[in-house]
Amino acid sequence: MCTIAQTGQDGRDPAEATVSLTINGTACTAFPNETILSCARRHDLYIPTLCELDDIDHTPGTCRVCVVEILQAGKEAPQIVTSCNTPVREGMEVQTRSKRARDMQRLQVELLMADHLQDCATCIRHGNCELQDLAQFVGLTENRFFDRARTEARPIDLSSPAMVRDMTRCVRCQRCVAICRHHQQVDALVMEGTGLDRVVALRDADDYPNSVCVSCGQCVLVCPTGALGERDETDRALDYICDPDLVTVVQFAPAVRVAFGEEFGMPPGTNVEGQIIAACRKIGVDVVLDTNFAADVVIMEEGTELLKRLKEGRRPTFTSCCPAWINFAEIHYPEILSMLSSTKSPQQVLSTIAKTYLPEKLGVDPSRIRVISVMPCVAKKDEAVRPQFVHDGQPETDLVLTTREFARLLRREGIDLKDMEPSTFDVPYMSAYSGAGAIFGTTGGVMEAAVRTIYAVVNGRELDRIELTQLRGFDGIREASVDLGGPVGKVKVAMVHGLGDTRALVESVLSGQADYDFIEVMACPGGCVDGGGSLRSKKAYLPLALKRRETIYDVDRQAKVRQSHNNPQVQALYREFLEAPNSEIAHRLLHTHYQDRRHALEHTVKEIWDDITMSTMVY
């Protein structure tokens, strides 16, 4: 019997599993109206799937790979059904591995691959592809139906600086549409066409720049093949690193160190900061810096800005660290742009300082500096090319690699991270960070870091309890009242992660139902620890968020300095270069502005409803 069914680990009382059936001759019990697939999983019986993704409640039944053979009580002939959306019945006999079921499974995979480009060896998902796994499972050795001409005629969209949409690899599972529409509630993706011409398209747009996509990358995390991915720039990164005339600076984000080791077989959530530094040096990077340092600088700027706004009665103030959130605000809610903090993100802050302050310290011509940013975020690529961050044709951040790209780059250089001896930062200017900077990588972290510093500024002393547990949690929207003391007193704060909940919160603010002073927004569920550029997991959406999150908090607990304003390198930066938070030079270098990019609604409610219902049909 299944241990999950016995212990109730799925959250339901095992006593309620009152339906008796057999699966492959094994007696099982199921909950009323439970699907065959769900029951089989609880009893540790494997059924292959592709389009289904349980943790986003996506069971469209479009791939037909999960077919099984059933014989229902009172019926003479067995039937072939899709197990993901067929409910159990009393006395049902299920065969998942009968000859007929296996032949049907193999046929379905063969048909799925009929217009799927057969170049697996050069695909970015090679070795980590759910379709490859299925082909191996069903024993597929050839494809009788592959039509190269038709496949190569399917569209490939390279219009985004961040994303690639490659329909030559799409299997029409619709996971991307589901995550974008129902969870992120951006609704940028839609199914278009019929039959063999059916593809994932951009709603009301021919390319990414004219769409409502915000580059959050959550669609990439759920795509089972290489149909959706980041724009790969590992070759350009190597060009910079290998050029003797350039000084390459690599920065890596708070979340990367806790969401990277799994790619090299290390336990989830392992802190690999030291190994990342060592790996960068081995491939020839000249200077390795920490985006955590810039997170501390952001707190100095954003916190000072918030205090000024509170004194002026301007509320609420939204954080500005997350580029997908900035895109979301500009495209979907430009009326709130005046409420956004003008402080740049940590990535852009570090890149700016690396091309102004750092060259003075190193005695290097600023024109030789190239900043490569390693981020758990697809939208950071989009952020790096924003017009606001390009000056005289030179970007602040020259290149952004997602965590996935960085892993591919290291493998290309023959590096296995788990074999690397940890190293430490050796540039004494922009590498030290506080625990507050580290927790930027998880939802609620920016808010907690800001409160630590603002309280000290207002009261002239540190908070008695440094860990603000009331600001932590994993609910989509969380709120708290924080006493900052002095003339500021109590402030109402909110934290939201995931754009579906963000939309609800923004609507509440605009309608006057919400009353907050400070709001932290992270576009990705869980924050940066599960960003759209982080490592993907097969058959699951966000399986590792809590483990990565706990390691982030451990980094904070073990830090010698836990408040941004106490970071000695940040203090030196202001003393030697920026003068003071929000000074003229700080504002010129470290602050930005936003633009209205609203897209008008181009479809009726009936058209939206037709699209939603058509997307759930089986083709």
C-alpha positions in Angstrom: 0.0 0.0 0.0 1.0 3.6 -0.6 2.6 5.4 2.3 1.1 8.7 1.2 -2.4 7.2 1.3 -1.6 5.7 4.8 -0.2 8.9 6.3 -2.4 11.4 4.5 0.6 13.5 3.3 -1.5 14.9 0.5 -3.6 16.7 3.0 -6.7 14.5 2.8 -7.9 12.0 5.4 -7.1 8.5 4.2 -10.4 7.3 5.6 -12.1 9.3 2.9 -10.5 7.1 0.2 -13.5 4.8 -0.2 -13.4 3.8 -3.8 -11.8 0.4 -4.4 -10.1 -0.5 -7.7 -7.0 -2.3 -9.0 -4.1 -0.8 -10.9 -1.9 -3.4 -12.6 -3.5 -6.1 -10.3 -2.6 -4.1 -7.1 -5.6 -3.4 -4.8 -5.9 0.4 -4.3 -8.2 2.8 -2.7 -9.1 6.2 -4.1 -11.0 9.3 -3.2 -14.3 9.9 -4.8 -13.8 11.7 -8.2 -10.1 11.4 -8.0 -8.4 10.9 -11.3 -6.7 7.6 -12.2 -3.4 9.4 -12.5 -3.6 10.9 -9.0 -4.6 7.6 -7.5 -1.7 5.8 -9.2 0.8 8.4 -8.0 -0.3 8.0 -4.4 0.2 4.3 -4.8 3.7 4.8 -6.3 2.6 3.4 -9.7 4.1 5.3 -12.7 2.1 6.6 -15.6 4.0 8.7 -18.2 2.7 12.3 -18.7 3.8 15.4 -20.6 1.2 18.1 -20.8 0.0 17.6 -17.2 1.5 19.6 -14.4 0.0 18.8 -11.1 1.3 21.7 -9.0 -0.4 24.3 -11.3 -3.5 22.1 -11.6 -3.0 21.7 -15.3 -4.6 18.6 -16.8 -5.7 19.4 -20.3 -5.4 15.9 -21.7 -3.9 17.3 -24.9 -0.8 15.1 -25.2 -2.6 11.8 -24.7 0.6 10.2 -23.4 -1.0 9.2 -20.1 -3.4 6.7 -21.7 -4.2 3.5 -19.8 -6.5 0.6 -20.4 -9.5 0.3 -18.1 -12.3 -2.2 -17.6 -15.2 -0.9 -15.7 -17.6 -3.0 -13.6 -20.5 -4.1 -15.8 -18.6 -3.5 -19.0 -17.4 -6.3 -21.3 -14.8 -4.5 -23.4 -11.8 -2.5 -22.0 -11.3 1.1 -23.0 -8.3 3.3 -23.6 -8.6 6.6 -21.7 -6.4 9.5 -20.6 -5.6 8.9 -16.9 -5.1 12.6 -16.1 -8.8 13.5 -16.5 -10.6 10.2 -16.1 -12.1 9.7 -12.6 -11.9 6.4 -10.8 -14.9 4.2 -10.4 -15.8 1.4 -7.9 -14.4 -1.9 -9.1 -12.4 -0.4 -12.0 -9.5 -2.4 -13.3 -6.7 -0.3 -14.6 -3.7 -1.5 -16.7 -1.0 1.0 -17.3 1.5 -1.4 -18.9 -0.7 -3.7 -21.0 0.5 -4.2 -24.6 -2.3 -2.1 -25.9 -1.6 0.8 -23.5 2.1 0.7 -24.2 1.5 0.7 -28.0 -0.8 3.7 -27.7 1.7 5.5 -25.5 4.5 5.0 -28.0 2.2 6.1 -30.9 1.3 9.3 -29.0 4.9 10.2 -28.4 5.7 9.4 -32.1 2.9 11.7 -33.2 4.0 14.5 -30.8 7.5 14.4 -32.3 6.2 14.4 -35.9 6.6 18.2 -36.1 9.1 18.6 -33.4 12.6 19.4 -34.6 14.8 16.3 -34.3 18.0 18.1 -33.2 18.1 17.1 -29.6 21.9 17.1 -29.3 22.0 20.9 -29.9 18.9 21.8 -28.0 19.3 23.7 -24.7 17.1 21.2 -23.0 19.3 18.2 -24.1 19.5 15.8 -21.2 16.9 17.7 -19.2 13.9 17.3 -21.5 10.6 15.7 -20.6 10.0 14.7 -24.2 13.3 12.9 -24.4 12.5 11.1 -21.2 9.2 10.0 -22.7 10.8 8.7 -25.9 13.1 6.6 -23.9 10.3 5.3 -21.6 8.1 4.2 -24.5 11.0 2.7 -26.4 10.7 4.9 -29.4 13.6 4.1 -31.8 12.4 5.8 -35.0 9.8 8.4 -36.1 7.8 7.4 -39.1 5.8 10.7 -39.3 8.5 13.3 -39.0 8.0 16.1 -41.5 11.1 18.3 -41.6 9.8 20.8 -44.1 6.6 21.4 -42.1 8.5 21.6 -38.8 11.1 24.0 -40.0 8.3 26.3 -41.4 6.9 26.8 -37.9 7.6 30.2 -36.4 10.7 31.2 -34.3 10.4 34.5 -32.5 13.7 36.2 -31.7 12.3 39.7 -31.2 12.8 39.8 -27.4 16.2 40.7 -25.8 15.3 38.2 -23.1 13.1 35.4 -24.5 13.1 32.9 -27.4 9.8 31.4 -28.6 10.7 28.4 -30.8 7.6 26.6 -32.2 9.8 24.0 -34.0 10.1 22.4 -30.5 6.6 23.0 -29.1 4.4 20.1 -28.2 1.2 22.2 -27.6 1.0 21.2 -23.9 -0.3 24.6 -23.1 1.5 24.8 -19.7 2.9 28.2 -20.7 -0.5 29.6 -21.5 -1.9 28.3 -18.2 0.9 29.7 -16.0 0.8 33.1 -17.8 -3.0 33.4 -17.8 -4.2 31.7 -14.5 -1.2 32.2 -12.2 0.7 35.3 -13.3 -2.5 36.8 -14.9 -0.5 38.6 -17.5 -2.3 36.6 -20.3 0.4 37.4 -22.9 0.3 33.9 -24.5 -2.5 32.3 -26.5 -3.1 29.3 -28.6 -3.6 30.2 -32.3 -4.4 28.2 -35.4 -5.9 24.7 -35.8 -4.7 21.2 -36.2 -1.0 20.9 -37.3 -0.8 24.7 -37.6 -1.7 25.3 -33.9 1.0 27.2 -32.1 1.6 29.3 -29.0 1.4 32.9 -30.0 1.5 36.3 -28.4 -1.9 37.8 -27.7 -2.7 40.8 -30.0 1.0 41.1 -31.1 3.4 39.9 -33.7 6.5 40.3 -31.5 7.5 40.6 -27.9 8.2 44.4 -27.9 4.5 45.0 -28.9 3.0 42.5 -26.5 1.9 42.5 -22.9 4.7 40.0 -21.9 6.7 41.3 -18.9 9.6 38.7 -19.4 9.0 37.1 -16.0 10.1 33.8 -17.5 7.6 31.6 -15.6 6.5 30.1 -18.9 10.1 28.9 -19.4 10.0 27.2 -16.0 7.0 25.0 -17.0 7.9 24.3 -20.6 8.8 20.6 -20.9 10.9 21.1 -24.1 13.2 23.7 -25.6 10.2 25.7 -27.1 10.6 28.5 -24.6 13.9 29.7 -23.2 16.1 32.6 -22.5 18.2 34.2 -25.3 21.5 32.4 -24.9 24.5 34.7 -24.6 27.2 32.3 -23.4 29.3 32.8 -26.5 29.3 36.6 -26.1 30.3 36.1 -22.4 33.3 34.0 -23.5 34.2 36.6 -26.1 34.5 39.2 -23.3 36.3 36.9 -20.9 38.8 35.8 -23.4 39.6 39.3 -24.8 42.9 40.4 -23.3 42.1 44.1 -23.9 38.9 44.0 -21.7 38.5 43.8 -17.9 35.6 41.5 -17.2 33.6 42.0 -14.1 31.1 39.3 -13.0 28.5 40.0 -10.5 26.1 37.3 -9.2 22.7 37.8 -7.4 21.8 36.8 -3.8 19.6 33.9 -5.0 22.2 32.4 -7.4 24.4 31.0 -4.6 21.5 29.0 -3.1 19.8 28.0 -6.4 22.7 26.7 -8.4 24.3 23.7 -6.8 21.5 21.4 -7.7 22.6 21.7 -11.4 25.8 19.9 -10.4 24.3 17.2 -8.2 24.5 19.1 -4.9 21.7 19.1 -2.3 19.0 21.7 -3.0 19.6 25.0 -1.3 23.4 24.4 -0.9 25.3 27.7 -0.6 27.9 27.6 -3.4 29.1 31.2 -3.2 32.7 30.1 -2.8 32.6 27.7 -5.6 31.0 30.3 -8.0 33.9 32.7 -7.2 36.5 29.9 -7.8 34.8 28.9 -11.1 34.7 32.5 -12.4 38.4 32.8 -11.7 39.2 29.5 -13.4 37.5 30.6 -16.6 39.4 33.9 -16.7 37.1 36.5 -15.1 39.2 39.5 -13.9 37.0 40.8 -11.1 34.3 38.9 -9.2 31.8 41.1 -7.3 28.6 40.4 -5.3 25.3 41.9 -6.2 24.5 41.6 -2.5 26.8 44.6 -2.0 24.6 46.6 -4.4 21.5 45.4 -2.5 22.9 47.1 0.5 23.4 50.3 -1.5 19.8 50.1 -2.8 18.5 49.9 0.8 20.4 53.2 1.5 18.9 54.9 -1.5 15.4 53.4 -1.3 15.1 53.8 2.5 16.1 57.5 2.3 13.7 58.0 -0.5 10.9 56.3 1.4 11.4 58.5 4.5 11.2 61.6 2.3 8.0 60.4 0.7 6.5 59.6 4.1 7.3 63.1 5.4 5.6 64.5 2.2 2.5 62.4 2.7 3.2 60.5 -0.5 2.0 56.9 -0.1 2.3 54.1 -0.9 5.8 53.6 -2.2 6.4 50.4 -4.3 9.8 48.8 -4.4 11.7 48.8 -7.8 14.2 45.9 -7.6 12.3 43.5 -9.8 12.4 44.3 -13.6 9.4 42.0 -14.5 7.4 44.0 -11.9 8.6 47.3 -13.5 7.5 45.9 -17.0 4.2 44.9 -15.5 3.6 48.4 -14.0 4.6 50.2 -17.2 2.5 47.9 -19.5 -0.5 47.1 -17.3 -0.8 49.9 -14.7 1.1 53.0 -15.8 -1.1 55.1 -13.5 0.9 53.9 -10.5 4.4 54.7 -11.9 4.7 57.8 -9.7 4.4 55.5 -6.7 7.4 53.4 -7.7 10.7 54.1 -6.0 13.1 55.7 -8.4 16.1 53.6 -7.1 17.6 51.3 -9.7 17.8 47.5 -9.1 20.8 46.0 -7.4 22.0 44.7 -10.8 22.0 48.2 -12.3 23.4 49.8 -9.2 26.5 47.5 -9.2 27.0 47.9 -12.9 27.0 51.7 -12.6 29.4 51.7 -9.7 31.6 49.2 -11.5 32.0 51.6 -14.4 32.5 54.8 -12.3 33.8 54.2 -8.8 35.6 50.8 -9.4 37.9 52.0 -12.3 39.3 54.8 -10.1 40.1 52.2 -7.4 41.7 49.7 -9.8 43.4 52.3 -12.0 41.6 51.0 -15.1 40.2 52.9 -18.0 36.3 52.7 -17.6 36.0 52.0 -21.4 37.7 48.6 -20.9 35.2 47.4 -18.3 32.6 44.8 -19.3 30.0 43.8 -16.7 28.6 40.3 -16.9 25.6 39.7 -14.6 24.6 36.2 -13.4 20.9 36.3 -12.4 18.1 33.9 -11.6 15.9 36.1 -13.8 15.0 36.3 -17.5 13.7 39.9 -17.2 17.2 41.1 -16.2 18.2 40.7 -19.8 15.3 43.0 -20.7 16.3 45.4 -18.0 19.9 45.7 -19.2 18.9 47.1 -22.6 16.3 49.6 -21.3 17.0 53.0 -22.9 17.3 54.5 -19.4 20.4 52.3 -18.7 22.3 52.9 -22.0 24.4 56.0 -22.1 26.2 57.2 -25.3 25.6 53.8 -26.8 27.2 52.0 -23.8 25.0 49.9 -21.5 25.5 49.9 -17.7 25.2 46.1 -17.7 26.9 44.7 -20.8 25.6 41.1 -20.6 23.2 39.1 -18.5 23.4 35.3 -18.1 20.6 33.4 -16.4 21.5 30.8 -13.9 20.9 28.2 -16.6 23.2 29.8 -19.0 25.9 30.1 -16.4 25.7 26.4 -15.8 26.0 25.7 -19.5 29.0 28.1 -19.7 30.8 26.3 -16.9 30.2 22.9 -18.5 31.5 24.2 -21.8 34.7 25.1 -19.9 34.9 21.6 -18.3 34.0 22.7 -14.8 32.0 20.7 -12.4 31.0 23.0 -9.5 31.0 20.3 -6.9 34.7 19.6 -7.6 35.7 23.3 -7.0 37.5 24.3 -3.9 35.6 27.4 -2.5 37.3 30.7 -2.8 36.6 34.2 -1.4 36.2 37.7 -2.9 39.5 39.5 -3.2 38.4 43.0 -4.4 38.0 45.1 -1.2 35.6 47.6 -2.7 32.3 46.0 -3.9 32.1 42.5 -2.5 31.3 42.7 1.2 27.6 42.4 2.1 25.3 42.4 5.0 22.7 39.8 5.9 20.1 42.3 4.9 21.6 42.3 1.3 21.5 38.5 1.2 17.8 38.2 2.0 16.9 40.3 -1.1 16.8 36.9 -2.8 13.5 35.9 -1.3 10.0 37.4 -1.0 9.8 39.8 2.0 13.6 40.2 2.1 13.7 43.7 0.6 11.1 44.9 3.1 12.9 43.4 6.1 16.2 44.8 5.0 14.7 48.3 4.5 13.0 48.3 7.9 16.3 47.3 9.6 18.0 50.4 8.2 15.1 52.9 8.3 14.6 52.1 12.0 18.3 52.8 12.7 18.1 56.1 10.8 15.0 57.3 12.6 16.0 56.3 16.1 19.8 56.4 16.1 20.0 52.8 17.3 19.5 49.3 16.0 16.4 47.2 16.2 16.3 45.0 19.3 15.0 42.0 17.2 16.8 41.9 13.9 14.7 39.1 12.4 11.3 40.4 11.6 9.3 37.2 11.4 6.1 39.2 10.8 7.4 40.1 7.4 8.2 36.5 6.5 5.9 33.9 5.0 4.8 32.4 1.7 1.3 33.7 1.4 0.8 35.5 -1.9 -0.1 38.8 -0.2 1.1 39.5 3.4 0.7 42.7 5.4 2.0 44.0 8.7 2.2 47.0 10.9 5.8 48.0 11.8 6.7 50.6 14.4 9.6 52.6 13.1 9.6 54.8 16.1 10.4 58.5 16.3 8.3 60.9 14.2 7.5 58.2 11.7 5.7 55.8 14.1 3.8 52.9 12.8 3.8 52.2 9.1 1.6 49.7 7.2 3.6 47.5 4.8 2.6 44.8 2.4 4.6 42.1 0.5 3.4 40.4 -2.6 4.9 37.7 -4.9 3.6 36.4 -8.1 1.9 38.7 -10.6 -1.6 37.3 -10.1 -1.6 38.4 -6.5 0.2 41.6 -7.5 -2.6 42.5 -9.9 -5.1 42.0 -7.1 -3.1 44.2 -4.7 -2.6 47.0 -7.3 -6.3 47.0 -8.0 -7.0 47.4 -4.3 -4.6 50.3 -4.1 -6.2 52.1 -7.0 -9.7 51.5 -5.7 -8.8 52.9 -2.3 -9.5 49.6 -0.5 -5.8 49.1 0.4 -4.0 51.5 2.7 -0.3 51.0 2.8 2.8 53.0 3.2 5.4 50.7 1.6 4.8 47.7 -0.7 7.4 45.1 -1.8 6.7 43.4 -5.1 8.4 40.3 -6.5 7.0 39.1 -9.9 8.1 35.5 -9.4 6.4 33.3 -6.8 8.9 32.9 -3.9 10.9 35.9 -5.2 14.3 35.5 -6.9 15.0 32.1 -5.4 12.5 30.8 -8.0 13.1 33.4 -10.7 12.3 32.7 -14.4 16.0 32.2 -15.1 16.7 29.7 -12.4 17.2 26.0 -12.8 14.1 24.1 -14.0 12.6 21.0 -12.5 11.0 18.2 -14.4 7.3 17.6 -13.7 7.1 20.4 -11.1 6.8 24.1 -11.1 8.4 25.4 -7.9 9.6 22.4 -5.9 12.7 23.9 -4.2 11.6 27.4 -3.1 11.5 26.7 0.6 14.9 25.0 0.8 16.5 27.8 -1.1 14.7 30.3 1.1 15.9 28.8 4.3 19.5 28.9 3.1 19.1 32.6 2.3 18.0 33.2 5.9 21.0 31.1 7.2 23.3 33.4 5.2 21.8 36.3 7.0 22.0 34.7 10.4 25.7 33.9 9.9 26.7 37.3 8.6 28.9 39.4 10.8 27.0 42.5 9.7 23.2 42.2 9.3 22.2 45.8 8.4 22.9 47.5 5.1 24.1 50.8 6.7 26.7 48.9 8.7 28.4 47.4 5.7 31.9 49.0 5.8 32.3 48.9 2.0 29.0 50.7 1.6 30.1 53.3 4.1 33.4 53.8 2.2 31.5 54.2 -1.1 29.5 57.1 0.3 32.4 58.6 2.1 34.7 58.5 -0.9 32.3 58.8 -3.9 28.6 59.2 -3.4 28.7 61.6 -0.5 25.3 60.6 1.0 22.2 58.7 0.1 20.1 60.6 -2.4 22.8 63.1 -2.9 23.0 64.8 -6.3 25.6 62.3 -7.6 23.8 59.4 -6.1 20.6 60.4 -7.6 22.2 61.0 -11.0 23.9 57.6 -11.0 21.6 55.3 -9.0 18.1 56.5 -9.8 15.9 56.2 -12.9 12.5 56.9 -14.3 9.7 54.9 -15.9 7.5 55.2 -19.0 3.9 54.6 -19.9 3.8 51.5 -22.2 0.1 50.6 -21.8 -1.3 48.3 -24.4 -5.0 48.9 -25.2 -7.4 46.0 -25.0 -8.0 44.7 -28.5 -10.5 41.9 -27.9 -14.0 41.6 -26.6 -15.1 39.6 -23.6 -16.7 37.1 -25.9 -13.4 36.7 -27.8 -11.6 36.1 -24.5 -14.1 33.5 -23.4 -14.0 31.7 -26.8 -10.2 31.7 -26.5 -10.3 30.3 -22.9 -12.7 27.5 -23.8 -11.0 26.6 -27.1 -7.6 26.3 -25.3 -9.0 23.5 -23.2 -10.2 21.5 -26.1 -8.3 18.4 -27.3 -6.9 18.5 -30.9 
